């Protein structure tokens, strides 16, 4: 997995674990508001889905949780915010 993919995964996880509250998310990630906004726009563009849509958020959250349960995937603790 590339560094960019890991950063996007970490950002999505933090976003969901902070209940999509951008301020909490950017504090956890230690990001400037514009940096977080840019990452979320990039994620949305890559997926072709709107992160403001509740169904999209649910789909992505379940996908992230599923990845955490699968063997041979990136070693990544979603509940600990990627640490």
N, C-alpha and C positions, 0 to 999 in steps of 0.2 A: 504494500500500500504506500502510495506517495505521501510526502510530507503534507501537501495541500489537501489530500483526501483525509488525512488524520486531523488536520486543523478544522476541516468542515465537519467531520464527525464529532469532534470535541465541542465545537460551537453549537451544533444541533442539540447535542446532549445537554449542554449547559442551559440552552434556551428552554428546553422542555422541563428540565428539573427545577428551573426557576419559574415554572408556571407561565412561560412566555412573557415574563416581566423583564423588559429590556434592561432596566437599571440594575436589577439583581444579577442578571446574566453578565452584563459588562463589568460589574464589580468582581464577580467570580473569575472572569477571564482577564481582568485587569486591562480592559480595552477602552479607548476613547469612544464616545457614542457613535461617531461617524464610521469608525472601524467596524463596530458591531453591525451597524446598518448596512455597510458595504458587504460584509460576509453574508448576512441574511438575504440580501438581494441576489448575491452570486449563487447561493444555495437554491433560492427560488427559481432563478433563471436556468440553472443546470437541471433541476427536476422538472421544470415546466409546470410548476404548481404554485399556487398562492399560499404562503405560510399563514395568512390571516384567516384562511378557511378552516373551520373546525374539523371537517372530515380529513383534510390534508394533514393537519397536525396529529390527529389520531392515527392515521395510516403511518406517518413517519415515526411516531412514538412507538407503535407496536413493532415496526421494522427494527428500530434500534434495540428494543428489548429482546427481540428474537435473535439478533446478532450476538447479544451478550450470552445467550444460552447455547449457541452453536459451538461445537469444538472446532479447532483449527481456524478460528477467525482471529482478528487482531486482538491482542491481549489488552482489554480495555474495560475498566470498571465504570460503567455508566452511572451507578449510584454514588460513586465517590467523585464524580465530576472529571473522570479521566485520569486520576492519579493512581 
